[in-house]
Structures are given as C-alpha cells and as structure tokens.
C-alpha cells in the first residue's frame, strides 16, 4: 500500500516537472533557437549534440547540459579542450541561457521520476507474479 502511494506521489511529481519543463521551453523557445544560431555561426556541435539540436523539445535537455557546461568551461564529451567553442560565452550570449538551469533540472527530475515509476511498476509486477 505504501509503495502505491509512493508511486502516485512520484507520478504527480513527474507530471508537474514535465509540465514545468514544457512551459519553460515554450516561453523561451525563441532564445533557445537564437542561441543555437549564434553558436552555429562560428562553431559546430560535437557528434551527439549535432543530432540533439535538430530534435526540438526532446533534444533541448542535452543541449542545455552542453551550454551550461560550456558556460562554466567544464570539459564536454567529444569536444577538444582547445576548441574555440569554450570562448563562446566570453563575448556575449550569457543572457540567453539564464532560463536553462530551471529547464534542465525540471527535465532531469521528470526523467528520474519516470525511471522510478518504471522500477516501482516492475517490482510490483514481480511481487504479484512470484510472491502471490
């Protein structure tokens, strides 16, 4: 019984965080595409991010991760440390990513909640099947 209530709570949290991420993306979609355009004028995305930048909302979370780490000058997978991409935020464009942390963390919360829902559902199914 406690597991079912926990599952309902996690489903509600998943729904709220997913809805929040959709709203944040929808409100800031023009900033997102402007940021992509500014970056692609002088730089190219590394392999996985070049695909994600073409998929709209569903690719925005990895792109947000890319830009947040680029802004902090952290090492990014598939991007050489001496790349000119690391100086992208030195000149300008820092105002275009102010919304990205909220979007990124709400998307991560939604993803983790979905994974937990699947794990709880699988454990309840296995409990009913193997321990009736």
Secondary structure, DSSP 8 states (H G I E B T S, - for coil): -HHHHHHHHHHHHHHHHHHHHHHHHHHTHHHHHHHHHHHHHH----HHHHHHTTSTHHHHHHHHHHHHHHHTT---TTS-TT-GGGGHHHHS-GGGGTTHHHHHHHHHHHHHHHHHHHHHHHHHHHHHHH--
